Amino acid sequence: GAGVSQTPSNKVTEKGKYVELRCDPISGHTALYWYRQSLGQGPEFLIYFQGTGAADDSGLPNDRFFAVRPEGSVSTLKIQRTERGDSAVYLCASSLTGVFPTDTQYFGPGTRLTVL
Amino acid sequence: AQSVTQPDIHITVSEGASLELRCNYSYGATPYLFWYVQSPGQGLQLLLKYFSGDTLVQGIKGFEAEFKRSQSSFNLRKPSVHWSDAAEYFCAGYGSGNTGKLIFGQGTTLQVKP
């Protein structure tokens, strides 16, 4: 079946611009996660959705970052006033139930964001 | 605080040789540990996971990992490496809060020599 998809695969923007990154989870998965992976580093947690609500947004670095999941399926990560330090690969993952700890997270290929 | 450390940033092995990738964790309670593999342009793929029970865990693609509480380690092993195993490998564990937040190590890049 189809896995987690993310669009666009690459995004180049200028400092100060607004960007949106989209994640389509595996059909039927109720839990959705966003991670950020900087060059040479492991992924870092940003936010976790259970259904439509953000159950844990402790990883969002500041108020320029915001994510939504209005219908409990597709999610959009929004970054305002982008900075060069936001350049990274943004990964999305989904899992069937979000039940800790047995649920498995399935990752998408990521969106590479470059801020010039 | 929970943390996951991968001491080796880069490892090179010859094709057919055995492989061991190291992972150390720091957790207060029972850790839930994972190994993921990331190939260029691909998403992270789960190789195996440890929750409880048998400390030797079998995964996909011929990988296994052994949980050693006394050493706070969860090392990944493969008896014979194939060229297609060249990739980046991440060890991960759950963070606090029971929300499925994964804490990843820095990753180990595996290069396979012909």
Interface residues (C-beta under 8 A of the other chain):
Chain A: G3 V4 A31 Y33 Y35 G40 Q41 G42 P43 E44 F45 Y48 A55 D56 S58 G59 L91 A93 S95 G98 F100 P101 T102 D103 T104 Q105 Y106 F107 G108 P109 G110
Chain B: V4 Q6 Y32 Y36 G41 Q42 G43 L44 Q45 L46 K49 F51 F90 A92 Y94 G95 G97 N98 T99 G100 K101 L102 I103 F104 G105 Q106 G107
